[in-house]
Protein backbone atom coordinates (compact mmCIF):
# COMPACT_ATOMS: atom_id res chain seq x y z
CA UNK A 1 0.00 0.00 0.00
CA UNK A 2 1.30 3.45 -0.93
CA UNK A 3 1.71 5.72 2.04
CA UNK A 4 -0.13 9.05 1.91
CA UNK A 5 3.11 10.94 2.52
CA UNK A 6 4.72 9.25 -0.48
CA UNK A 7 1.93 10.52 -2.73
CA UNK A 8 2.10 14.08 -1.43
CA UNK A 9 5.88 14.30 -1.85
CA UNK A 10 5.90 12.80 -5.35
CA UNK A 11 4.45 15.40 -7.75
CA UNK A 12 4.38 13.03 -10.73
CA UNK A 13 2.56 10.28 -8.84
CA UNK A 14 0.12 12.80 -7.35
CA UNK A 15 -0.75 14.12 -10.84
CA UNK A 16 -1.29 10.62 -12.22
CA UNK A 17 -3.53 9.54 -9.33
CA UNK A 18 -5.46 12.82 -9.50
CA UNK A 19 -6.13 12.30 -13.21
CA UNK A 20 -7.32 8.75 -12.54
CA UNK A 21 -9.76 9.97 -9.89
CA UNK A 22 -11.03 12.76 -12.18
CA UNK A 23 -11.45 10.29 -15.04
CA UNK A 24 -13.46 7.88 -12.90
CA UNK A 25 -15.66 10.71 -11.65
CA UNK A 26 -16.18 11.99 -15.17
CA UNK A 27 -17.17 8.57 -16.46
CA UNK A 28 -19.65 8.09 -13.62
CA UNK A 29 -21.36 11.35 -14.59
CA UNK A 30 -21.10 11.12 -18.39
CA UNK A 31 -21.73 7.47 -19.26
CA UNK A 32 -25.32 7.38 -17.87
CA UNK A 33 -26.26 10.22 -20.24
CA UNK A 34 -25.83 7.86 -23.18
CA UNK A 35 -28.46 5.51 -21.78
CA UNK A 36 -31.34 7.92 -21.21
CA UNK A 37 -33.52 9.56 -23.84
CA UNK A 38 -32.88 13.07 -22.59
CA UNK A 39 -32.07 15.23 -19.61
CA UNK A 40 -34.42 18.07 -20.54
CA UNK A 41 -37.89 17.29 -19.24
CA UNK A 42 -40.77 17.20 -21.71
CA UNK A 43 -43.03 19.91 -20.27
CA UNK A 44 -45.40 22.44 -21.77
CA UNK A 45 -45.17 26.18 -21.29
CA UNK A 46 -41.43 26.86 -21.34
CA UNK A 47 -40.60 29.55 -23.88
CA UNK A 48 -37.78 32.01 -24.65
CA UNK A 49 -37.87 35.40 -22.98
CA UNK A 50 -39.73 38.27 -24.61
CA UNK A 51 -37.61 41.28 -25.64
CA UNK A 52 -38.48 43.19 -22.43
CA UNK A 53 -37.78 40.16 -20.21
CA UNK A 54 -34.52 39.60 -22.05
CA UNK A 55 -33.36 43.15 -21.37
CA UNK A 56 -34.39 42.64 -17.75
CA UNK A 57 -32.25 39.54 -17.56
CA UNK A 58 -29.32 41.49 -19.00
CA UNK A 59 -29.75 44.10 -16.25
CA UNK A 60 -30.04 41.33 -13.64
CA UNK A 61 -26.61 40.10 -14.74
CA UNK A 62 -25.14 43.59 -15.12
CA UNK A 63 -26.05 44.49 -11.53
CA UNK A 64 -24.56 41.25 -10.19
CA UNK A 65 -27.81 39.89 -8.76
CA UNK A 66 -26.59 36.35 -9.44
CA UNK A 67 -23.75 36.86 -6.96
CA UNK A 68 -26.21 36.70 -4.05
CA UNK A 69 -29.21 34.88 -5.52
CA UNK A 70 -29.29 31.43 -7.07
CA UNK A 71 -32.04 30.15 -9.36
CA UNK A 72 -31.70 26.50 -8.47
CA UNK A 73 -34.08 24.75 -6.09
CA UNK A 74 -32.63 21.41 -5.01
CA UNK A 75 -34.79 18.24 -4.79
CA UNK A 76 -34.92 18.29 -0.99
CA UNK A 77 -37.94 18.60 1.28
CA UNK A 78 -36.76 21.76 3.06
CA UNK A 79 -36.12 23.44 -0.29
CA UNK A 80 -39.53 22.46 -1.63
CA UNK A 81 -41.28 23.74 1.50
CA UNK A 82 -39.62 27.13 1.20
CA UNK A 83 -39.36 27.68 -2.54
CA UNK A 84 -41.59 25.17 -4.34
CA UNK A 85 -40.96 22.38 -6.84
CA UNK A 86 -37.30 21.71 -7.56
CA UNK A 87 -35.83 23.35 -10.65
CA UNK A 88 -36.12 21.56 -13.98
CA UNK A 89 -33.48 21.57 -16.69
CA UNK A 90 -36.26 22.47 -19.13
CA UNK A 91 -36.83 25.77 -17.32
CA UNK A 92 -33.29 26.91 -18.11
CA UNK A 93 -32.97 25.53 -21.64
CA UNK A 94 -33.07 29.02 -23.18
CA UNK A 95 -30.79 30.66 -20.58
CA UNK A 96 -27.34 31.71 -21.78
CA UNK A 97 -25.74 31.62 -19.31
CA UNK A 98 -28.02 29.73 -16.91
CA UNK A 99 -28.41 31.11 -13.40
CA UNK A 100 -28.09 27.90 -11.42
CA UNK A 101 -25.68 28.09 -8.52
CA UNK A 102 -25.07 27.56 -4.82
CA UNK A 103 -24.47 31.11 -3.59
CA UNK A 104 -27.35 32.35 -1.45
CA UNK A 105 -26.75 35.54 0.46
CA UNK A 106 -30.37 36.25 -0.43
CA UNK A 107 -33.18 33.77 -1.13
CA UNK A 108 -33.39 31.64 -4.26
CA UNK A 109 -35.34 33.38 -7.04
CA UNK A 110 -36.22 30.41 -9.24
CA UNK A 111 -39.94 30.76 -8.41
CA UNK A 112 -40.21 34.40 -7.36
CA UNK A 113 -42.45 35.25 -10.33
CA UNK A 114 -45.96 36.45 -9.34
CA UNK A 115 -45.13 35.86 -5.67
CA UNK A 116 -45.09 39.60 -5.05
CA UNK A 117 -46.73 42.54 -6.81
CA UNK A 118 -44.91 44.80 -9.27
CA UNK A 119 -45.11 47.57 -6.66
CA UNK A 120 -43.39 45.35 -4.08
CA UNK A 121 -40.52 44.61 -6.46
CA UNK A 122 -40.10 48.28 -7.31
CA UNK A 123 -39.98 49.23 -3.63
CA UNK A 124 -37.63 46.34 -2.83
CA UNK A 125 -35.18 47.16 -5.60
CA UNK A 126 -35.27 50.88 -4.89
CA UNK A 127 -34.82 50.45 -1.11
CA UNK A 128 -34.84 46.83 0.13
CA UNK A 129 -35.25 47.76 3.80
CA UNK A 130 -38.54 49.49 3.07
CA UNK A 131 -40.15 46.06 2.71
CA UNK A 132 -37.60 43.73 4.35
CA UNK A 133 -36.08 45.58 7.36
CA UNK A 134 -33.36 42.97 7.96
CA UNK A 135 -32.17 42.95 4.33
CA UNK A 136 -28.47 43.47 3.55
CA UNK A 137 -29.18 44.02 -0.13
CA UNK A 138 -27.93 47.35 -1.55
CA UNK A 139 -30.27 49.98 -3.02
CA UNK A 140 -30.72 50.23 -6.79
CA UNK A 141 -32.41 53.66 -7.18
CA UNK A 142 -30.95 54.25 -10.65
CA UNK A 143 -33.18 51.55 -12.10
CA UNK A 144 -36.13 53.96 -11.76
CA UNK A 145 -34.11 56.90 -13.07
CA UNK A 146 -32.51 55.25 -16.11
CA UNK A 147 -34.52 55.02 -19.30
CA UNK A 148 -34.21 51.55 -20.80
CA UNK A 149 -31.85 51.31 -23.77
CA UNK A 150 -33.36 48.85 -26.22
CA UNK A 151 -31.75 50.15 -29.40
CA UNK A 152 -29.78 46.90 -29.84
CA UNK A 153 -32.50 44.43 -28.81
CA UNK A 154 -32.61 42.83 -32.26
CA UNK A 155 -28.86 42.19 -32.17
CA UNK A 156 -29.15 40.68 -28.70
CA UNK A 157 -31.88 38.31 -29.91
CA UNK A 158 -29.88 37.39 -33.02
CA UNK A 159 -26.88 36.54 -30.83
CA UNK A 160 -29.03 34.19 -28.73
CA UNK A 161 -30.55 32.72 -31.86
CA UNK A 162 -27.07 31.53 -32.82
CA UNK A 163 -26.95 29.53 -29.58
CA UNK A 164 -30.22 27.76 -30.43
CA UNK A 165 -32.83 30.02 -28.84
CA UNK A 166 -35.77 29.90 -31.29
CA UNK A 167 -36.29 33.57 -32.06
CA UNK A 168 -37.62 34.07 -35.59
CA UNK A 169 -36.70 36.23 -38.55
CA UNK A 170 -38.10 34.26 -41.48
CA UNK A 171 -41.64 33.15 -42.21
CA UNK A 172 -40.69 29.49 -41.75
CA UNK A 173 -39.14 30.20 -38.35
CA UNK A 174 -42.22 32.15 -37.31
CA UNK A 175 -44.55 29.32 -38.36
CA UNK A 176 -42.38 26.86 -36.44
CA UNK A 177 -42.82 28.97 -33.32
CA UNK A 178 -46.57 29.22 -33.88
CA UNK A 179 -46.71 25.43 -33.96
CA UNK A 180 -44.51 25.03 -30.88
CA UNK A 181 -45.59 27.93 -28.66
CA UNK A 182 -48.83 29.28 -30.09
CA UNK A 183 -49.40 32.46 -32.10
CA UNK A 184 -49.44 34.93 -29.18
CA UNK A 185 -46.02 33.77 -27.99
CA UNK A 186 -44.61 33.43 -31.52
CA UNK A 187 -45.49 37.07 -32.18
CA UNK A 188 -43.37 38.13 -29.19
CA UNK A 189 -40.40 36.07 -30.38
CA UNK A 190 -40.25 37.81 -33.77
CA UNK A 191 -36.93 39.64 -34.03
CA UNK A 192 -38.23 41.98 -36.73
CA UNK A 193 -40.88 43.34 -34.33
CA UNK A 194 -38.71 43.26 -31.19
CA UNK A 195 -38.84 46.98 -30.35
CA UNK A 196 -42.60 47.15 -30.96
CA UNK A 197 -43.19 44.12 -28.70
CA UNK A 198 -40.90 45.48 -25.98
CA UNK A 199 -42.65 48.85 -25.90
CA UNK A 200 -46.09 47.24 -25.91
CA UNK A 201 -45.34 44.91 -22.98
CA UNK A 202 -43.80 47.71 -20.92
CA UNK A 203 -46.66 50.15 -21.49
CA UNK A 204 -49.46 47.62 -21.01
CA UNK A 205 -48.08 46.24 -17.75
CA UNK A 206 -46.47 49.44 -16.41
CA UNK A 207 -44.16 47.48 -14.12
CA UNK A 208 -42.48 50.55 -12.58
CA UNK A 209 -45.58 52.67 -11.99
CA UNK A 210 -44.44 55.32 -14.48
CA UNK A 211 -46.71 54.90 -17.51
CA UNK A 212 -45.07 57.68 -19.50
CA UNK A 213 -41.60 56.09 -19.43
CA UNK A 214 -39.89 52.75 -20.04
CA UNK A 215 -37.17 52.35 -17.44
CA UNK A 216 -34.63 49.72 -16.49
CA UNK A 217 -36.94 48.96 -13.58
CA UNK A 218 -39.67 47.96 -16.05
CA UNK A 219 -37.35 45.45 -17.67
CA UNK A 220 -35.94 43.95 -14.48
CA UNK A 221 -39.34 43.54 -12.82
CA UNK A 222 -40.76 41.93 -15.98
CA UNK A 223 -37.93 39.38 -15.81
CA UNK A 224 -38.40 38.67 -12.11
CA UNK A 225 -42.15 38.25 -12.57
CA UNK A 226 -41.74 35.49 -15.16
CA UNK A 227 -39.28 33.36 -13.16
CA UNK A 228 -40.76 29.97 -12.31
CA UNK A 229 -44.17 30.72 -13.84
CA UNK A 230 -43.94 28.93 -17.16
CA UNK A 231 -44.56 25.34 -16.01
CA UNK A 232 -47.90 24.36 -14.48
CA UNK A 233 -46.76 21.68 -12.04
CA UNK A 234 -50.33 20.75 -11.16
CA UNK A 235 -50.50 18.95 -14.49
CA UNK A 236 -47.69 16.54 -13.58
CA UNK A 237 -47.16 14.06 -10.78
CA UNK A 238 -43.77 13.57 -9.12
CA UNK A 239 -43.25 10.24 -10.84
CA UNK A 240 -43.32 11.92 -14.24
CA UNK A 241 -40.14 13.92 -13.61
CA UNK A 242 -38.30 10.99 -12.01
CA UNK A 243 -37.74 9.35 -15.40
CA UNK A 244 -35.61 12.28 -16.52
CA UNK A 245 -33.12 11.98 -13.64
N, C-alpha and C positions, 0 to 999 in steps of 0.2 A: 504494500500500500504506500502511495506517495504521501509524504508528510506535507502538511499545509504550508509550512515554512519553506520547503523546497520549491513549491509552486510560486510563492510570492517573491522569492529571490531569483527565480529563473524567468526573465522576461519572455523569452521565446516560448517556453512551455506554457506560461500563463496566457499568451496570445492564442496559442493553438487550442487550449482547453476552453478559452472564452468563445472562440469561433465555433467549437463543437456544440457548446451549450446554446449559443444563439441559433445555430442551424437546427437543432432539435426543437427549440421553441418555435422557430419559424415554420417548420414542417407541421407541427401540431396545430398551428393556427391556419395555415394555408391549405393543406391537403383536404380537410373536410369541405372546403368551398367547392371542390370539384365533384362532390357527391350530393349536392343539393341543387334544386332547380333555380334558386335565387335567394339573395339576401335582402332584397327590397320587397317589402310586403305588398301584396296586391290589395290595395284599398282605394276606395272612391273618394274624390274630393280634393286630393292634393294637386295643386297647380303652381305655376311660376308666379312670382310677385308681379303685381301691376306696376306701372311706371312710378307712381307715387310711393308705393311700398318699397320699391327698389331703391329709390333715393333715400327713403328713411333708413333702410338697412345700411346704406353707405355712410350715413351720418352716425348711426349706431357704432359702426366700426371706427370711423374717424375720431369720435369722442372717447374711444377706449372702453365702451360699456362692457365688452367681452372680457375685460381684465378682472372684473368683479362679479360678473353674472355668467353662469353657464346656461346652456339650453340643452340639457341632457338629464332626463329623469331616469334613474336607474330602476331596474326591476326588483325593487325591495319594498316591503310593506310600509315602512316608515316614509319612504319617498312617495309612494302612491297616496298615502293618507294626507300628506301635505300638499303635493303638487298635482296629483292625478295620474292617469295611465302613463306607464313608462314610454319613453320616446321611441318612435319607430324610425327605421332607416328611410322609409318612404317619405317621411315628413321633411327630410333634409336633402332629398335627391336633387333639388334645384338650387341648393346653397353652394356658392363658391366664394370664399371658403365656408365650410359648415361651422356652426357655433358650438359644437359639442365641446365639453371640457370638464375639468374637475375643480376649477377655482370658483369658490363661492364666498366672497366677502358679503355680497348681497344674495337674495334668494334666487333660485333658478327661475328663468323666464320662459321656459318652453311652452307653458300653457297660460301665460298671463293675459292673452287676448280675451277681451270682453269681460274680464274679471272685475275691472274698474271702469269708470266712465272716462270719456275724453277729458272732462274737466279735472278729474283726479290726476290723470297723467300729466296734464299741463302744470298743475300746481306742484306735483311731485318733482318734475324735471326742473321747474323754475326755482323751487325752494323745497327740497325734500323734507325738512323738518316741520314744514307747515302741515303735513299730513302724517308723517312718521317722526315723532319727536326724538326718538333714539337713533335716527339714521346718521350714518357717517358719510353718506354720499355727498359729493360736492354739488353746488348749484350750477345750473346751466341756463342762465337768464338770456344769453345771446340767441338761444334757439327761437325765442319769441321776437327778437329784434331783427334777426337776419332773414331777408327775403330768400326764398328757395331758388337756387340756381339749377334750372333744368334744361339749359341750352344744349347740353351734350347727352341728353337722355337716350336719344336714338343710338349714339355710339356706344353707350354703356350696355344697352340691350343687345347690340350686334356683337359686342365682345363676349357676352354670356352665351349668345347663340352658338358661337364657335366652340364652347365647352359642352354643348348638347342641350342647353335650355331651349325649349321649343317656342321661342318667339317667332313671329311670322313676318315675311316681307313679300312673298309671292302668293298668288291665288291658291296654289296647291298646298302651301304651308298653312294658309288660313283655313282651308277646308279640312285639313288634317286636324287642326285644333278644334274646329267646330265639332268634328266627330268624337274627339277625345274628351273635350272639356265642356262642350255646349257653346252656343253662339254668344251668349252674354260674356262669357269668360274669354272666348276667342277674340272678340272685339277689343278687349283690354290688352291682349298680348300682341296686337298689331303694331309693329315698329313704326310704320308709316303714319300712324295716328297717335304716337306716344305722347306728344305734348298736349294734344287735345284731350286725351284720356286722363292725363295727370291733372290738368286744370279742372276738368269736370269732377273728378273724385274729390279733390281738395275743396272745391266750392260747395258741392252738394253736402258733404259731411261736416265741413267747417270744424276740423279737429281742434284748432287752437283758439276758437272763440273770436276770431277776427275775420269776419266774412269778406272784407274788402281786400284782404292780402293772402298770399300763399307763402307761409314761412317754413323754416326748417323744422319748427315744432309740428306743423301739419304733417310733414313727411314722417318724422320719427314716431309720432303717435299712431299714424296709420299702420306703420310696420309693427309696433307693439300690439296693436289691437287685432292683428291677424294671426299672431303666434299661437299655435296649438288649436286653432279653430277649424281647420280644414277637414279633419277626419271626425266623423260621427261614430264614436266608439260604441254607442248603444246598438249599433247594427251588427256588432261582432262579439262573439264570446271569446273568452281567454284562450280556449283551445285552438282557435283559428290562427292566432299569431304564433303559437308554439311551434308550428311546423316550419316557420321561417328562421328559427334559431339554429 
